[in-house]
Amino acid sequence: MMNNTLKNHLCKLPSGYIIVGKWHKHSYKMIKPLGKGANGVVYLAESSKGLVAVKLSDNSTAITSEVNVLKHFSKVQGVALGPSLLDVDDWFDPYSKKVVCFYVMEYIKGEDFLSFIQKRGKEWIVILILQLLSDLEKLHQEGWVFGDLKPENLLVVGQAPKIRLLDVGGTTLKGRAIKEFTEFYDRGYWGMGSRKAEPSYDLFSVAMIMINACYLKRFEKKENGREQLIKMIGADETLRKYRKVLVRAIDGKYEHAREMHQELMAAVIDESSSTKTKSRSNQSRKRSVQKRYQKRKKRSGVLETALIVMFLLFMYVMYLYGELL
């Protein structure tokens, strides 16, 4: 945990402030804060390599842990489990007269998860969550649990939207106690399990992210947390489609992210099939109505033609009768 006085100071570095690494001598010009947590402050900064994200902290143990996580992730082939690590160094802060640790990461430009959903619509929730579950499966296979999983730590990037994980500060080795958490996404807060670092902890958070994406506002726990969450799922049209999967995640029934991914995908396919069936049924009814209308119209046309013919015959007979007289 950071010293509060120093933390407050580091949160208020002015735009244009330059820090220079003690060992590598690389300089970084601060642009604006990107976020803050229990163990540090992250800034958007300019460097010789372009825009980067710089995390500053006086907690060397926490910084070392996060750097080790990022180094480990960089060795995983085929998936970007976190930002790329670019530099690690110390900086002597002239204000506090203390050494501040920092590391520099790839700056991932994108849109935060909830803002993206608000703009694009709820149908994107399940698409992005399926991507997230695939990334979590890789993370868990590497022996880690993300821990502090929440919308603020998810970014949507690219023309073909792709979800990216940010802020590995809460990432914890399996079997240990979760290092950082946010109450709303924490199963311990809801009385739904321990804070032991295991895949089911992250998957509970995934369910809560889906709930949050549909309601947009976080809500406080009442007496029976499980009952409350199930009611919230049942009250939303989008969440009801995936009720079975969400309840299993909340209850900690999934041991692996791939299991939740498979069942969520199956629910999507079922929903799609159901929608197509309804669409075909509606189209069939529409065609049936059109055929009946056309038959009526045809019958009506035949009757109308017959009446006209009969009228003309009647007029012709009357004409002949008049000629004979």
VEXDREN-2710 file (C-alpha; in Angstrom, 1 decimal):
% VEXDREN-2710
k/r/px/py/pz
1/MET/0.0/0.0/0.0
2/MET/1.3/3.4/-1.0
3/ASN/2.0/6.2/1.5
4/ASN/-1.1/8.5/1.2
5/THR/0.8/11.8/1.1
6/LEU/3.1/10.6/-1.6
7/LYS/0.2/9.0/-3.5
8/ASN/-1.7/12.3/-3.5
9/HIS/1.4/14.1/-4.8
10/LEU/1.9/11.5/-7.6
11/CYS/-1.7/11.8/-8.6
12/LYS/-1.2/15.5/-9.3
13/LEU/1.9/15.6/-11.5
14/PRO/1.2/18.5/-14.0
15/SER/1.0/17.9/-17.7
16/GLY/4.5/18.2/-19.2
17/TYR/6.3/17.1/-16.0
18/ILE/9.3/15.0/-17.0
19/ILE/10.7/12.1/-15.0
20/VAL/14.0/10.5/-15.9
21/GLY/15.0/6.9/-15.0
22/LYS/17.9/6.6/-12.5
23/TRP/19.4/3.6/-14.2
24/HIS/18.4/3.6/-17.9
25/LYS/18.2/7.4/-18.2
26/HIS/15.0/7.2/-20.3
27/SER/12.8/10.3/-20.0
28/TYR/9.0/10.4/-19.9
29/LYS/6.8/13.4/-20.2
30/MET/3.6/13.1/-18.3
31/ILE/0.4/14.0/-20.3
32/LYS/-2.5/13.0/-18.0
33/PRO/-3.5/10.4/-15.4
34/LEU/-5.1/7.2/-16.7
35/GLY/-6.0/5.7/-13.4
36/LYS/-5.0/5.0/-9.8
37/GLY/-5.1/2.0/-7.5
38/ALA/-4.0/0.9/-4.1
39/ASN/-0.4/0.5/-5.2
40/GLY/0.2/3.2/-7.7
41/VAL/-0.8/5.8/-10.3
42/VAL/-0.8/5.3/-14.1
43/TYR/0.0/8.1/-16.5
44/LEU/-0.2/8.5/-20.2
45/ALA/3.2/9.8/-21.2
46/GLU/5.4/10.7/-24.2
47/SER/8.6/8.8/-24.8
48/SER/11.2/8.4/-27.5
49/LYS/9.2/5.4/-28.7
50/GLY/5.8/7.3/-28.7
51/LEU/2.9/7.2/-26.3
52/VAL/3.3/4.9/-23.3
53/ALA/1.7/4.1/-20.0
54/VAL/3.8/4.7/-16.9
55/LYS/3.0/3.3/-13.4
56/LEU/4.5/5.1/-10.4
57/SER/4.7/3.7/-6.9
58/ASP/6.7/3.8/-3.7
59/ASN/5.7/0.1/-3.1
60/SER/8.7/-1.7/-4.6
61/THR/7.3/-5.1/-3.7
62/ALA/4.1/-4.5/-5.5
63/ILE/5.9/-3.1/-8.5
64/THR/8.3/-6.1/-8.7
65/SER/5.3/-8.5/-8.5
66/GLU/3.5/-6.7/-11.4
67/VAL/6.7/-6.5/-13.5
68/ASN/7.2/-10.3/-13.0
69/VAL/3.6/-11.0/-14.1
70/LEU/4.0/-8.9/-17.2
71/LYS/7.4/-10.6/-18.0
72/HIS/5.7/-14.0/-17.6
73/PHE/2.8/-13.0/-19.8
74/SER/5.1/-11.8/-22.6
75/LYS/6.4/-15.4/-22.9
76/VAL/2.9/-16.8/-23.6
77/GLN/2.5/-17.4/-27.3
78/GLY/-0.6/-16.6/-29.3
79/VAL/-2.4/-14.3/-26.9
80/ALA/-1.8/-10.8/-25.4
81/LEU/-2.7/-11.4/-21.7
82/GLY/-1.7/-7.8/-20.7
83/PRO/0.2/-4.7/-21.9
84/SER/3.7/-5.3/-23.2
85/LEU/6.5/-4.3/-20.7
86/LEU/8.9/-1.7/-22.1
87/ASP/11.0/-0.4/-19.2
88/VAL/11.5/-0.7/-15.4
89/ASP/13.5/1.9/-13.4
90/ASP/13.6/4.2/-10.4
91/TRP/13.0/7.9/-10.2
92/PHE/14.2/10.3/-7.4
93/ASP/11.2/12.5/-6.6
94/PRO/12.5/16.0/-5.6
95/TYR/9.2/16.8/-3.8
96/SER/9.1/13.9/-1.4
97/LYS/12.9/13.3/-1.4
98/LYS/12.1/9.6/-2.0
99/VAL/12.8/7.0/-4.6
100/VAL/9.8/6.1/-6.6
101/CYS/9.7/2.9/-8.6
102/PHE/8.1/2.8/-12.0
103/TYR/7.6/0.6/-15.0
104/VAL/6.6/1.5/-18.5
105/MET/4.0/-0.4/-20.6
106/GLU/2.5/-0.4/-24.0
107/TYR/-0.2/2.2/-24.2
108/ILE/-3.4/0.5/-25.4
109/LYS/-5.7/2.9/-27.1
110/GLY/-9.4/2.0/-27.0
111/GLU/-12.7/2.4/-25.3
112/ASP/-13.7/1.3/-21.9
113/PHE/-16.0/-1.7/-21.8
114/LEU/-19.2/-0.1/-20.4
115/SER/-19.0/2.9/-22.7
116/PHE/-18.6/0.6/-25.7
117/ILE/-21.7/-1.4/-24.7
118/GLN/-23.7/1.8/-24.2
119/LYS/-22.8/3.0/-27.7
120/ARG/-23.0/-0.3/-29.6
121/GLY/-25.8/-2.1/-27.7
122/LYS/-26.3/-5.1/-25.3
123/GLU/-25.8/-7.6/-28.1
124/TRP/-22.1/-6.9/-27.9
125/ILE/-21.9/-8.1/-24.3
126/VAL/-21.8/-11.8/-25.0
127/ILE/-19.4/-11.3/-28.0
128/LEU/-16.8/-9.6/-25.8
129/ILE/-17.4/-11.9/-22.8
130/LEU/-16.6/-14.9/-25.0
131/GLN/-13.3/-13.3/-26.0
132/LEU/-12.6/-12.5/-22.3
133/LEU/-13.3/-16.1/-21.3
134/SER/-10.8/-17.3/-23.9
135/ASP/-8.1/-15.0/-22.5
136/LEU/-8.9/-16.0/-18.9
137/GLU/-8.5/-19.7/-19.9
138/LYS/-4.9/-18.9/-21.1
139/LEU/-4.2/-16.9/-18.0
140/HIS/-5.5/-19.7/-15.7
141/GLN/-3.4/-22.3/-17.6
142/GLU/-0.4/-20.2/-16.9
143/GLY/-1.1/-20.5/-13.1
144/TRP/-2.6/-17.1/-12.5
145/VAL/-5.9/-15.6/-11.5
146/PHE/-6.6/-12.0/-12.6
147/GLY/-8.3/-11.1/-9.3
148/ASP/-9.5/-7.5/-9.6
149/LEU/-11.6/-8.2/-12.8
150/LYS/-14.0/-5.3/-13.5
151/PRO/-15.1/-3.2/-16.5
152/GLU/-12.5/-0.5/-15.7
153/ASN/-9.7/-3.1/-16.3
154/LEU/-11.2/-4.0/-19.7
155/LEU/-10.5/-2.1/-22.9
156/VAL/-12.1/-2.7/-26.3
157/VAL/-9.7/-2.0/-29.2
158/GLY/-9.5/-2.2/-33.0
159/GLN/-11.9/-1.9/-36.0
160/ALA/-12.9/-5.5/-35.3
161/PRO/-13.6/-5.0/-31.6
162/LYS/-11.2/-7.1/-29.4
163/ILE/-11.1/-7.0/-25.6
164/ARG/-7.8/-6.4/-23.7
165/LEU/-7.0/-6.9/-20.1
166/LEU/-5.4/-4.0/-18.2
167/ASP/-3.8/-3.4/-14.8
168/VAL/-2.3/-6.6/-13.6
169/GLY/-2.0/-5.3/-10.0
170/GLY/-4.5/-7.8/-8.7
171/THR/-3.2/-10.8/-10.6
172/THR/-2.4/-13.5/-8.1
173/LEU/-0.8/-17.0/-8.3
174/LYS/-3.3/-19.8/-8.0
175/GLY/-3.9/-21.0/-4.4
176/ARG/-3.0/-17.7/-2.7
177/ALA/-5.3/-15.0/-1.3
178/ILE/-6.5/-12.5/-3.8
179/LYS/-4.3/-9.4/-3.6
180/GLU/-6.8/-6.7/-4.8
181/PHE/-10.5/-6.8/-5.4
182/THR/-13.5/-4.5/-5.9
183/GLU/-16.5/-5.3/-3.8
184/PHE/-19.2/-5.5/-6.5
185/TYR/-17.3/-8.1/-8.5
186/ASP/-16.0/-10.0/-5.4
187/ARG/-17.7/-13.2/-4.5
188/GLY/-16.7/-12.7/-0.9
189/TYR/-18.7/-9.5/-0.6
190/TRP/-21.8/-11.3/-1.9
191/GLY/-21.3/-14.2/0.4
192/MET/-20.7/-16.6/-2.5
193/GLY/-17.3/-18.0/-1.7
194/SER/-13.8/-17.3/-0.5
195/ARG/-11.1/-14.9/-1.8
196/LYS/-8.8/-17.8/-2.7
197/ALA/-7.2/-17.3/-6.1
198/GLU/-8.8/-19.9/-8.4
199/PRO/-10.5/-19.8/-11.8
200/SER/-14.0/-19.8/-10.2
201/TYR/-13.2/-16.5/-8.5
202/ASP/-12.6/-14.8/-11.9
203/LEU/-15.7/-16.4/-13.4
204/PHE/-17.9/-15.0/-10.7
205/SER/-16.5/-11.6/-11.6
206/VAL/-17.3/-12.3/-15.3
207/ALA/-21.0/-12.9/-14.4
208/MET/-21.0/-9.6/-12.4
209/ILE/-19.5/-7.7/-15.4
210/MET/-22.4/-9.0/-17.5
211/ILE/-24.9/-7.9/-14.9
212/ASN/-23.2/-4.5/-14.6
213/ALA/-23.2/-4.1/-18.4
214/CYS/-27.0/-4.6/-18.5
215/TYR/-27.9/-2.4/-15.5
216/LEU/-24.9/0.1/-15.9
217/LYS/-25.1/1.0/-12.2
218/ARG/-23.7/-1.0/-9.4
219/PHE/-26.0/-1.8/-6.6
220/GLU/-25.4/-2.8/-2.9
221/LYS/-25.9/-6.2/-1.5
222/LYS/-29.0/-6.9/0.5
223/GLU/-29.7/-9.7/3.0
224/ASN/-29.5/-12.7/0.6
225/GLY/-26.9/-11.9/-2.0
226/ARG/-27.5/-15.0/-4.2
227/GLU/-31.3/-14.5/-4.2
228/GLN/-30.8/-10.8/-5.1
229/LEU/-28.5/-11.5/-8.0
230/ILE/-30.8/-14.2/-9.4
231/LYS/-33.7/-11.8/-9.3
232/MET/-31.6/-9.2/-11.1
233/ILE/-30.8/-11.7/-13.8
234/GLY/-34.4/-12.7/-14.2
235/ALA/-35.5/-9.0/-14.5
236/ASP/-33.4/-8.2/-17.5
237/GLU/-34.3/-9.5/-21.0
238/THR/-30.7/-9.9/-22.1
239/LEU/-29.5/-11.6/-18.9
240/ARG/-32.5/-14.1/-18.9
241/LYS/-31.2/-15.6/-22.2
242/TYR/-28.0/-16.7/-20.3
243/ARG/-29.6/-17.3/-16.9
244/LYS/-28.3/-20.9/-16.6
245/VAL/-24.7/-19.9/-17.3
246/LEU/-24.8/-16.9/-15.1
247/VAL/-26.2/-18.8/-12.1
248/ARG/-23.6/-21.5/-12.5
249/ALA/-20.9/-18.9/-12.5
250/ILE/-22.3/-17.2/-9.5
251/ASP/-22.5/-20.5/-7.6
252/GLY/-18.9/-21.4/-8.5
253/LYS/-19.8/-24.4/-10.6
254/TYR/-17.2/-23.8/-13.3
255/GLU/-13.7/-25.0/-12.6
256/HIS/-12.4/-23.7/-15.9
257/ALA/-13.1/-20.7/-18.1
258/ARG/-13.4/-22.9/-21.1
259/GLU/-16.5/-24.6/-19.5
260/MET/-18.2/-21.3/-19.1
261/HIS/-17.2/-20.4/-22.7
262/GLN/-18.7/-23.6/-24.1
263/GLU/-22.0/-23.3/-22.2
264/LEU/-22.3/-19.6/-23.0
265/MET/-21.6/-20.3/-26.7
266/ALA/-24.3/-23.1/-26.6
267/ALA/-26.8/-20.6/-25.1
268/VAL/-26.0/-18.1/-27.9
269/ILE/-26.5/-20.8/-30.6
270/ASP/-29.8/-21.9/-28.9
271/GLU/-31.0/-18.3/-28.8
272/SER/-30.0/-17.8/-32.4
273/SER/-31.9/-21.0/-33.5
274/SER/-34.9/-20.0/-31.5
275/THR/-34.9/-16.5/-33.1
276/LYS/-34.6/-18.1/-36.6
277/THR/-37.4/-20.5/-35.8
278/LYS/-39.7/-17.7/-34.7
279/SER/-38.7/-15.7/-37.8
280/ARG/-39.5/-18.6/-40.0
281/SER/-42.8/-19.2/-38.2
282/ASN/-43.7/-15.5/-38.6
283/GLN/-42.8/-15.6/-42.3
284/SER/-44.9/-18.8/-42.7
285/ARG/-47.9/-17.1/-41.0
286/LYS/-47.4/-14.0/-43.2
287/ARG/-47.3/-16.2/-46.3
288/SER/-50.4/-18.0/-45.2
289/VAL/-52.2/-14.8/-44.6
290/GLN/-51.1/-13.5/-48.0
291/LYS/-52.3/-16.7/-49.7
292/ARG/-55.7/-16.5/-48.0
293/TYR/-56.0/-12.8/-49.0
294/GLN/-55.0/-13.7/-52.6
295/LYS/-57.6/-16.5/-52.7
296/ARG/-60.3/-14.2/-51.3
297/LYS/-59.2/-11.5/-53.8
298/LYS/-59.4/-14.1/-56.6
299/ARG/-62.8/-15.3/-55.5
300/SER/-64.0/-11.8/-55.2
301/GLY/-62.7/-11.0/-58.7
302/VAL/-64.5/-14.0/-60.2
303/LEU/-67.7/-13.1/-58.5
304/GLU/-67.4/-9.5/-59.6
305/THR/-66.7/-10.6/-63.2
306/ALA/-69.8/-13.0/-63.1
307/LEU/-72.0/-10.2/-61.9
308/ILE/-70.8/-7.9/-64.6
309/VAL/-71.5/-10.6/-67.3
310/MET/-74.9/-11.3/-65.9
311/PHE/-75.7/-7.6/-65.9
312/LEU/-74.6/-7.2/-69.5
313/LEU/-76.6/-10.2/-70.6
314/PHE/-79.7/-8.8/-68.8
315/MET/-79.2/-5.5/-70.6
316/TYR/-78.8/-7.3/-73.9
317/VAL/-82.0/-9.3/-73.4
318/MET/-83.9/-6.2/-72.5
319/TYR/-82.5/-4.6/-75.7
320/LEU/-83.7/-7.5/-77.8
321/TYR/-87.1/-7.5/-76.1
322/GLY/-87.4/-3.7/-76.9
323/GLU/-86.6/-4.4/-80.6
324/LEU/-89.3/-7.1/-80.9
325/LEU/-91.9/-4.7/-79.5
END
